[in-house]
């Protein structure tokens, strides 16, 4: 694998995917980012087995190939390179290292085989719809502060996304509670959202999506199934398992007339 890519494009994509990677891992491959060089593109993937983040950027690819390298280390190297730098990534199968070079700087990183990288299965069923990124950001911003951090009540460790009908008008609603406070926000349901299954999206996934929204184009595509949720934001795609549990009947604690 051999390619050249602009530092800014490489840094942006690595910034997205490396935030999924836990700092401490008992499984070495989960500390790595999967780099896939194809025709004029470099794709990136990272996972913690519950969530997978994928992104891509334009690159001048001279030799196609795949390899994995330490995500946080690679990100820190690229972050410290000068603005406007052209970064070369080279991997020769005879040398178990990825060479990162820019100008006079040169770094060698240990690698693991791409074939060892776990890939989450892609859901083909479920509700699919598109919504404005500002609407999704507002739902998250108005509710995520109330998400519980108490691991024993795991079903409260996320945002409950579901659709409801108020006076015949379909709404997409986000709810969070930690047992002491409750936050609720809603927006008119996008076309195709009505009837989608209610899902509890884990706190880590919610935080990751919110960060992505700052760099996203104007629309976000969502796919929701009872087991997974996927967010597509421009070149970036985040797939996450949802929490397997029943969210409590929050309407019982809301005073009537409010």
Buried (B, 14 or more C-beta within 10 A) or exposed (E): BBBBBBBBBBBBBBBBBBBBBBEEEEEEBBBBBBBBBBEEBBBBBBBBEBBBBBBBBEBBBEEEBBBBBBBBBBBEBBEEBEEEBBBBBBBEEEEEBBBBBBEEEEBEBEBBEBEEBEEBEEBEEBBBBBBEBBBBBBBBBBBBEBBBEEEEBBBBBBBBBBBBEEEEEBBBBBBBBBEEEBBBBBBEBBEBBBEBBBBBBBBBBBBBBBEBBEBBEEBBBBBBBBBBBBBBBBBBBBBBBBBEEEBBEBEEEEEEEE
